[in-house]
Amino acid sequence: MRLNNRTFILGGFLGVLGVAYSAFLFGANGTSFFSFGFNQNQPLDTNTWGLVQEAHAAAGSVERYNYLSVQRSSSCGLQPATVDMYSDEQNIQGSCCSKMDLHRYQEQVEGLKKYSEIDVIPKDPYDISAALAKRLFGYQQNITLTSTQQAIYDQAVELSDEGGPCCCKCWRWYAFEGQAKYLVTEYGWGAEEIAELWDLQDGCGGSGHSHGAGH
């Protein structure tokens, strides 16, 4: 009987350890949509361990690119109403149109570093939290620009590579329209600054192409 109690306690301990180990690997932010059972007799295979490492690699790294370039939670058809139903811990990942380009991706991440103190600007254009997106939707809906501020926004549209906040009116368009409204009204940003930021946040994929306004 004593041996059985010890065995039960040991089994319970290993179960708790397995949950903690899984949480350590995947975190609690909902960015990874895969899981596996913990079994001390079945160590992680090379492919699974590589995917875990890529999912948590630094923004702009080759490992992070390898992970994000095959994610499909972002798309041209994704609209704010759908994102509003997401958990705040979920992230929207991947490109919406063309395959990501490593060189361009690294340029974008590097360029965004200078805005690291502004919390409405993502650090990675291909990995954006639903919580941030929903916050930006609110700005898009609730901030009213003056005629002078609207002129700044309209000029930014003309200057941007994609002819606006994004190449099409998906969730990104509305989120980054709200972001621009916030930056114009709260930070006094001009048209060139907004256009430059939109270009750095471009999530369409490719090496820096432009679809043009109205696409």
N, C-alpha and C positions, 0 to 999 in steps of 0.2 A: 504493500500500500504506500509506503514511504517513497519507493522508487517511482510509482505512478504519479504521485504528487509533484515530484521533482521534474518528471518528464513533462507534465502539464504546464508547470511554471516556465520551463525552458522553451516549450513550444509557444506559449503566449508572448514571451520576451522576443523570440525571433520574429513573430508576427508584427509586433510593434516596431521592431527594428526595420522590417521590410517596408512598412508604411513611411517611416521617417526617411529611409533611403530613397524611396520613390519621390517623396516631396522635395528632397535635396536636389535630385536630378532635374525635376520638371518645374519646380517652383509652384507658386499659387496664382500666377497671373494669366493662366488660360491660353498662353501663346502656343503650347504644344498640344496637338489633338491626337496623341497616340499614348499608349501605356503598355506596360508589360507586367507580368507577375514576378515577384521577387522569389527566387529559389536559390539557396546557397549551393545547390548541386548543379545549377544551370547558369553559369556566369554570362554576362552580356556578350553577345556576338559582336564581331568587328563592325558590321553595318549599323547595328542599333546604337552602339557606343559612339560611332562617328556622327550619327544623326543628332544625338544628345549634345555633343560638343558643338556642332554647327549651330544648333538652335540657340545656344547661349553664348556664342562667340561675339566679339566686339563688333559694333556697327562699322561697316566699311572693310572688314576683313574678308579674305577669300572664303573662309569657312562660313561666315555669315551670308555672303553672296550665294554660296552653294545651297544653303538652306532656303533663303528667301526666293531664289529664282525658280523654285519648283512649288511654291505656295500659291494657292488659288482662291484665297478668301476675299481678294479684291477683284472687281470686274467692272466693266463699263455699265453693266446693268444694275449694279448695286446702288440703291437709293437710300436717302436719309431715313425714310420710314422703317426700312429693314434694320439699319444700323441702330436705330433707337430701341429696338427690341433686344439688342445684344447685351450681355453682361458687361459691366464696366471693366471687368478683368480681361475680356477678350480683346485680341489684337487683330487688325485687318492687315494682311500680309500679301506680298507679291505684287506683280505688275498687272495692269488692267488691259493692256493692248498688245504690246510687243514683248519679246523676251528681254529680260534685263541684260544690260551690258556692264561687265565688271569695271572697266575703266571709268565709264560715266558714273556708275554707282559710287565709286570711291571719290570721284570729284565732288559729287553732291554731298556726301557725308562730310567731307573735309570743309566744304563751303558753309555748311550749316553750323559748324562748330562756333563760329563767331556770334551766333545767336543763342548760345547755350543758356544765357541768363533769362531768356524770355520763354516763359512756360507754355505759351500757345504755339510754339514752333517745335516740331518734332526733330529728334536727333537723327532719325533714319526715315527717308521718304517712302520706304517700302515696308515699314513696320510701325503702324500708328494705332494707338489704343482707341478702343471704342469710346472710352470716357472722354478723351480729348476731342474726338470727332463730334460727339454729342454736345460738348461745350461750345464748339465752333458753330454748330447748327443754330444754337441759341443766339449767338451774336448775329448770324446771318438774318435771323427772323426779327430780332428785337432792336438792333442798332439802326437808326435812321441817319443818313449822312446829310450834311448841309449841301447846298449847291456847289460850293467850293470843294468840299470833300468828295462829292460825287464826280467832279471833273478830274480829280486826282485818280480816283478809281478807274474811270473810263480811259484815262491816258495809260494807266498800268495795263489794262486789257490790250491796248494797241501795241505796247512795248514788249509784252511777254511772248515767248516763243510759241506757246500753244494758243494764243489769242484769248486768254482768260485764265482763270484759276486752274483749269485742267483742259484736256483736249475734247472732252464731252461733258454733258451735264449729268454726271454721276455723283455719288456721295462726295467725292473730292471737290468738285466744283462748288457745291454749297458750303462745305466745311471751310475751304480756303477763301471763299468770298467773305464768310463771317470773320475769318482771321484777318483779312485785309481791312475790313471795317473797324475791327478792334484796334489794329495797329495805326490806322489813320487817325482815329478819334482819341486814343489813349497815349500814343507815342509820337504823334505828329509826323508819321512817315509820309514820304513823297511817292510819286508814281514810279520812279526808277527803282527805289528800294523794294516796293511791292512786287514789281515785275521780276526783279532779280531773285527775290525769295520764291516766287512761284516757280521760276525755272529750276531752282535748287531742289524744290519739293516735288518736281515732276515725277509722277508715278506711272507714266504710260509705258515705260520701258524703252529700249532702243538706245542709240548713242547720242541722242540730243536732237531728234527730229522734231518737226513742227507739223501738226495737222491743220493748223489755221483755224480762225474763228468760225463758229457755226458748224464745225464738223460733227 
